[in-house]
């Protein structure tokens, strides 16, 4: 099958390779000429045979917005656009409506797998009409992991459903990573535990907490046992915030996900104004000692 692929970053580049290895003809576009197959979106559209299918794999927000707006000008009746980035699901309906004015169909695809997807395959969560999803199935089949379809691919529902599922997936990911990290810190704090990395390595088989994330932490600790080369400063890419916001809207309690998001905020503070205020209050109401800045060395 022929596919246009916009965005050849860490994931898009590997996806192009996996698709080509699977026998598809992929025409890739990226602003960086050293990785791009064409010089512009216009040239990409010209290289594809109608009806065309174009996959957008660029950062969410304004970059995705501008890319889809540009595609509405260079594609036409009967074409299909797939947004495979981490767009917020609320952006999908406006994108679909914009493209529909030109007779262009739209599918949203949540993609999981990171840099390992090239060899392991990508978990896919898609939203769109039955006909539009079916049209792109040869692409989805090549990208997904080998094995039963339902173990790596789901047609979640109409437009927006795929990105909603991916948002929840990433919220869960936040909580899982925090739980594994807290377990590591607790193991490292106890003198009885001689090798926290060996514990995480041993959890790889037979335990109820085994997972790919657990294996990745075991690998990271093997490479850097004390994580001495890594700062605790941790960014968030948006999906965790969106998950908490949607949980509030739907009145669904998600304390684990929310706590993991706030833990990332905390990681960015050298000094916590909250805890300074708590210390001051303890001193005010109970005369409890406080540690002055001049005493902190």
C-alpha positions as CSV (number, residue, x, y, z in Angstrom):
1,X,0.0,0.0,0.0
2,X,1.1,3.6,-0.6
3,X,1.3,6.0,2.3
4,X,2.5,9.6,2.8
5,X,4.1,10.0,6.2
6,X,4.6,13.5,7.7
7,X,7.1,13.8,10.6
8,X,10.2,11.7,10.6
9,X,11.3,12.1,14.2
10,X,12.2,9.2,16.6
11,X,8.9,7.4,16.0
12,X,8.0,8.5,12.5
13,X,11.4,7.6,11.1
14,X,11.2,4.1,12.6
15,X,7.6,3.7,11.4
16,X,8.7,4.5,7.9
17,X,11.3,1.8,8.1
18,X,8.9,-0.8,9.5
19,X,6.4,-0.1,6.8
20,X,8.9,-0.3,4.0
21,X,10.2,-3.5,5.5
22,X,6.6,-4.7,5.4
23,X,6.4,-4.0,1.6
24,X,4.6,-0.7,1.6
25,X,5.6,2.3,-0.5
26,X,6.2,5.2,1.9
27,X,6.8,8.8,0.9
28,X,8.1,10.7,3.9
29,X,8.2,14.4,4.5
30,X,10.1,16.2,7.3
31,X,11.4,19.8,7.5
32,X,14.9,18.3,7.8
33,X,16.1,17.5,4.2
34,X,18.5,14.9,5.3
35,X,15.7,12.5,6.3
36,X,12.9,13.7,4.0
37,X,12.0,12.0,0.7
38,X,10.4,15.2,-0.7
39,X,10.9,18.9,-0.3
40,X,7.3,20.0,0.5
41,X,3.8,18.8,1.3
42,X,2.9,19.8,-2.3
43,X,5.5,17.4,-3.6
44,X,4.4,14.7,-1.2
45,X,0.8,15.0,-2.5
46,X,2.0,14.9,-6.1
47,X,4.0,11.7,-5.5
48,X,1.0,9.8,-4.2
49,X,-1.7,8.2,-6.3
50,X,-5.3,9.2,-5.6
51,X,-7.1,8.3,-3.5
52,X,-4.3,9.1,-1.1
53,X,-3.6,8.2,2.5
54,X,-1.4,10.5,4.6
55,X,-0.3,9.8,8.2
56,X,0.6,12.8,10.3
57,X,3.2,12.1,13.0
58,X,4.1,15.5,14.4
59,X,3.9,17.2,17.9
60,X,0.4,17.9,19.1
61,X,-1.1,21.3,19.2
62,X,-0.2,24.1,16.8
63,X,2.2,21.9,14.7
64,X,-0.6,19.4,14.1
65,X,-3.2,22.1,13.5
66,X,-1.0,23.8,10.9
67,X,-0.1,20.5,9.2
68,X,-3.7,19.4,8.9
69,X,-4.7,22.8,7.6
70,X,-2.0,22.7,5.0
71,X,-3.1,19.1,4.0
72,X,-6.6,20.4,3.4
73,X,-5.2,22.6,0.7
74,X,-3.1,20.0,-1.1
75,X,-5.3,16.9,-0.8
76,X,-8.7,16.4,-2.2
77,X,-11.9,14.4,-2.5
78,X,-11.6,10.8,-1.5
79,X,-8.3,11.2,0.4
80,X,-7.7,10.1,4.0
81,X,-5.7,11.7,6.8
82,X,-4.6,9.8,9.9
83,X,-3.4,11.8,12.9
84,X,-1.0,9.4,14.7
85,X,0.5,12.0,17.1
86,X,-0.5,12.6,20.7
87,X,-3.3,15.2,19.9
88,X,-5.9,15.9,22.6
89,X,-9.0,14.1,21.5
90,X,-11.0,17.3,21.6
91,X,-9.0,18.5,18.6
92,X,-10.0,15.6,16.4
93,X,-13.6,16.6,15.6
94,X,-12.5,20.1,14.4
95,X,-9.8,18.5,12.3
96,X,-12.3,16.0,10.8
97,X,-14.8,18.8,10.1
98,X,-12.1,21.0,8.4
99,X,-11.0,18.1,6.1
100,X,-14.6,17.0,5.4
101,X,-15.2,20.3,3.7
102,X,-12.8,19.2,1.0
103,X,-14.2,15.6,1.0
104,X,-11.2,14.3,2.9
105,X,-11.7,11.6,5.5
106,X,-10.1,11.5,9.0
107,X,-8.9,8.9,11.4
108,X,-7.2,9.5,14.8
109,X,-4.7,6.9,15.9
110,X,-3.1,6.6,19.4
111,X,0.3,5.0,18.9
112,X,2.3,3.4,21.7
113,X,5.7,1.7,21.4
114,X,8.3,4.5,21.4
115,X,11.7,3.7,20.0
116,X,11.1,0.0,20.4
117,X,8.2,-0.1,18.0
118,X,10.5,-0.7,15.0
119,X,11.2,-4.2,16.1
120,X,8.4,-5.0,18.6
121,X,5.5,-3.3,16.8
122,X,3.2,-0.4,17.9
123,X,0.1,-0.7,20.0
124,X,-2.6,1.1,18.1
125,X,-5.9,2.7,19.3
126,X,-7.9,4.2,16.5
127,X,-11.0,6.3,16.1
128,X,-13.1,6.8,12.9
129,X,-15.7,5.3,10.7
130,X,-15.6,1.6,9.9
131,X,-15.0,2.3,6.3
132,X,-12.1,4.7,6.9
133,X,-10.4,2.3,9.4
134,X,-10.8,-0.6,7.1
135,X,-9.2,1.3,4.3
136,X,-6.1,1.8,6.4
137,X,-5.9,-1.7,7.9
138,X,-3.0,-2.8,5.7
139,X,-0.9,0.0,7.3
140,X,-2.2,-0.8,10.8
141,X,-1.5,-4.5,10.3
142,X,2.1,-3.9,9.5
143,X,2.7,-1.4,12.3
144,X,1.0,-3.5,15.1
145,X,2.8,-6.3,17.0
146,X,2.7,-9.8,15.5
147,X,0.0,-12.0,16.9
148,X,-3.8,-11.8,17.4
149,X,-5.2,-8.5,16.1
150,X,-7.0,-7.8,19.4
151,X,-3.7,-8.0,21.3
152,X,-2.2,-4.9,19.7
153,X,-5.0,-3.1,17.8
154,X,-8.4,-1.7,18.7
155,X,-11.0,0.3,16.8
156,X,-12.2,2.2,19.9
157,X,-15.1,4.1,18.3
158,X,-15.8,7.2,16.2
159,X,-13.4,10.1,15.6
160,X,-11.8,11.1,18.8
161,X,-12.0,7.7,20.5
162,X,-8.5,6.6,19.6
163,X,-6.8,9.6,21.1
164,X,-9.0,9.5,24.2
165,X,-7.9,5.9,24.8
166,X,-4.3,6.9,24.2
167,X,-4.7,9.7,26.7
168,X,-5.9,7.3,29.4
169,X,-3.1,4.9,28.4
170,X,-0.5,7.6,29.1
171,X,-2.1,8.6,32.4
172,X,-1.8,5.0,33.5
173,X,1.8,5.0,32.3
174,X,2.5,8.0,34.6
175,X,1.1,6.1,37.6
176,X,3.0,2.9,36.8
177,X,6.3,4.7,36.3
178,X,5.9,6.5,39.6
179,X,5.0,3.3,41.5
180,X,8.1,1.5,40.1
181,X,10.3,4.5,40.9
182,X,9.0,4.7,44.5
183,X,9.7,1.0,44.9
184,X,13.2,1.5,43.8
185,X,13.8,4.4,46.2
186,X,12.4,2.3,49.1
187,X,14.7,-0.7,48.2
188,X,17.7,1.6,47.9
189,X,17.0,3.2,51.3
190,X,17.2,-0.2,53.2
191,X,20.7,-1.4,54.1
192,X,19.5,-5.0,54.1
193,X,18.9,-4.8,50.3
194,X,22.4,-5.2,48.8
195,X,21.4,-4.7,45.1
196,X,18.1,-3.0,44.2
197,X,18.8,-3.6,40.5
198,X,19.0,-7.3,41.1
199,X,15.6,-7.2,42.7
200,X,14.1,-5.4,39.8
201,X,15.8,-7.9,37.4
202,X,14.4,-10.8,39.4
203,X,10.9,-9.5,39.0
204,X,11.2,-10.0,35.2
205,X,9.6,-13.5,35.4
206,X,7.0,-15.1,37.6
207,X,6.0,-12.0,39.6
208,X,2.7,-10.2,39.4
209,X,4.4,-6.8,38.9
210,X,6.5,-7.9,35.9
211,X,6.1,-5.6,32.9
212,X,8.0,-3.9,30.1
213,X,8.4,-0.7,32.3
214,X,9.8,-2.9,35.1
215,X,12.2,-4.4,32.7
216,X,13.3,-1.0,31.4
217,X,13.9,0.2,34.9
218,X,16.0,-2.9,35.6
219,X,18.0,-2.1,32.5
220,X,18.4,1.6,33.5
221,X,19.7,0.6,36.9
222,X,22.1,-1.9,35.4
223,X,23.5,0.9,33.2
224,X,23.7,3.4,36.1
225,X,23.1,1.7,39.5
226,X,22.6,4.9,41.5
227,X,21.0,6.9,38.6
228,X,23.9,9.3,39.3
229,X,23.9,10.7,35.7
230,X,20.2,11.6,35.7
231,X,18.5,14.6,37.2
232,X,15.2,14.1,39.0
233,X,13.6,16.9,37.0
234,X,10.8,15.3,35.1
235,X,8.7,17.0,32.4
236,X,5.1,16.0,31.4
237,X,4.0,16.0,27.8
238,X,0.3,16.8,28.4
239,X,-1.5,13.6,28.4
240,X,-1.3,13.1,32.2
241,X,-2.8,16.5,32.8
242,X,-5.6,15.8,30.2
243,X,-6.4,12.5,31.9
244,X,-6.9,14.3,35.3
245,X,-8.9,17.0,33.7
246,X,-11.2,14.5,32.0
247,X,-11.5,12.5,35.2
248,X,-12.7,15.7,36.9
249,X,-15.2,16.4,34.1
250,X,-16.5,12.8,34.3
251,X,-16.4,12.7,38.1
252,X,-14.1,9.6,38.0
253,X,-11.6,9.3,40.9
254,X,-8.0,8.8,39.7
255,X,-5.9,9.4,42.8
256,X,-2.9,7.3,41.6
257,X,-2.7,9.1,38.2
258,X,-3.2,12.5,39.8
259,X,-0.5,11.9,42.4
260,X,1.9,10.8,39.7
261,X,1.3,14.0,37.8
262,X,1.8,16.2,40.9
263,X,5.0,14.2,41.7
264,X,6.4,15.5,38.3
265,X,5.5,19.1,39.3
266,X,7.3,18.6,42.6
267,X,10.4,17.3,40.8
268,X,10.9,20.7,39.2
269,X,11.2,22.6,42.5
270,X,14.5,23.1,44.2
271,X,12.7,24.6,47.1
272,X,9.0,23.9,47.9
273,X,7.0,27.0,48.8
274,X,4.3,24.7,50.1
275,X,6.6,22.9,52.6
276,X,8.2,26.2,53.6
277,X,4.7,27.4,54.6
278,X,4.0,24.1,56.4
279,X,7.2,24.5,58.4
280,X,6.3,28.1,59.2
281,X,2.8,27.1,60.4
282,X,4.3,24.3,62.6
283,X,6.6,26.9,64.2
284,X,3.7,29.4,64.6
285,X,1.1,27.2,66.3
286,X,3.4,24.7,68.1
287,X,6.7,26.3,68.5
288,X,8.3,23.5,66.4
289,X,11.8,24.1,65.3
290,X,12.4,25.2,61.7
291,X,15.6,24.8,59.7
292,X,16.8,28.2,58.6
293,X,18.4,28.8,55.2
294,X,21.6,29.8,57.0
295,X,21.7,26.3,58.6
296,X,21.2,24.3,55.5
297,X,24.9,24.5,54.5
